[in-house]
Amino acid sequence: MAQATKAAAAGLCALVLAAVGVIALKPKPPRPPARISGVAELETYLGQIVRSSRPPGLSLAVVKAGRVVYQKGFGFADGPRRIAATPQTVYRWWSMTKIPTAIAILQLREQGRLSLSDPVVKHLPFFSVRYPSPASPVVTVRHLLNHSSGLPDLGLGLVRYLHREDEPPVNQTAFAKKVLPDYATLAFEPGTRAAYSNLGYILLGAIVESVTGQTYEGHVREHILAPLRMIHTDFVYTQALRRDSAAGSQPLLDRWTPLLPLVVKDWGTFEREVEDGHIWFNTLYTDYTPSTGLIGDAPDVTRLMLAYLNDGEWEGQRVLSPESVSLMTHADRTSSAVAALPDQRQGLGWVVACGGRECLEHLGGGPGFGTAMRVYPREGLGIVVLTNDMTADTHAILRLAADVRWDEGIAAMPSPASR
């Protein structure tokens, strides 16, 4: 096993060296402009970055004042096969999945089946952690939602827990039991600050299973995806999703690339081919679906954003009460432990950002894909960008898209299709 890993790493290093000349001939990724004045400038920038293959392809969609006002694909969903990206291209969400997970928890709160102040151990008897002191407050559901539990993140350990398409799905409660003991020492007193933890959302998925008796995935399908008619989103590549799926990619010249064969179990089974300076991946699944597992297209994300921006309801289907939306929008605001982001605060699921022009956002990224979703509740504005490269600067794309005066284009855009 060790010899196979070393051989894979050596082979990857050789490919990296061979790719240097190829990549040197490609346009360099442009610096994002400080500001833009309209859609044409935004599209010029997006065209430049896909021509540089950072990312190879992306889909962008925008909602404003209760309507989809923009959706378009750029570049290639699958570079080697020359399949263009479209608005309907399907990407892995990675950590954007945490927003539906938070919604699922708040739905259960509305039904009186749990409280945010409940100790986690009330719903997960196996939950046992090492607190900083005997006087430490117990970890609650709220602490998991706003990343203030003190639980460490799995970090690079996350990429150890991937599986192939031909392997069975992973039970989330069993997975939570499996990984918790290795990360059970709290880094700080619960509730004192926020530090991002995928483990916290893995445990929230297990709480959904404990409270409902359903699988986490089944519950989200029934209570979020189905009501909003998000029929192009799931935890597995259905036949419909497969037809429009993007191939995930990773630049050969990136700081994380040499680590992949060392930390990803059975790395060779995930590498499909190398072309044009990128590794292209076979289909992969994560073992930890509550924090990273959803797969879908930009139009479906617009339906989620439209519901959120409309007090939890869209096209006659309510997925959250106005009170729950208000909690997610305004509650907590825990100080971030990330010193480089002093203006950010952690809410329930969302990160609160954008300074005076307040917004809520969640980014996602992992092998093959980089994603970002942002809403401006006071403006009725929502933006989602999905890409097939985890190194893409999705945050810059959100910022630039927010500069456009989308109100001016509403009349020219069709209403979102009913499903």
Secondary structure, DSSP 8 states (H G I E B T S, - for coil): -HHHHHHHHHHHHHHHHHHHHHHHTS-------S---SHHHHHHHHHHHHHTTSSSEEEEEEEETTEEEEEEEEEEEETTTTEE--TT-EEE-GGGGHHHHHHHHHHHHHTTS--TTSBHHHH-TT---B-SSTT----BHHHHHTT-S-----GGGGGGSEEETTS----HHHHHHHHGGGG-B-SS-TTS-B---HHHHHHHHHHHHHHHSS-HHHHHIIIIITTTT-TTEESS--HHHHHTB---EEESSSTTGGGHHHHSTTHHHHEEEEETTEEEE--EEES-HHHH--EEEHHHHHHHHHHHHTTTEETTEESS-HHHHHHHHHS--EEBS-TT-TT-EE-SSSEEESTTS-EEEEEEEETTEEEEEEEETTTTEEEEEEESBTTS-HHHHHHHHHHS-GGGGGGGS------
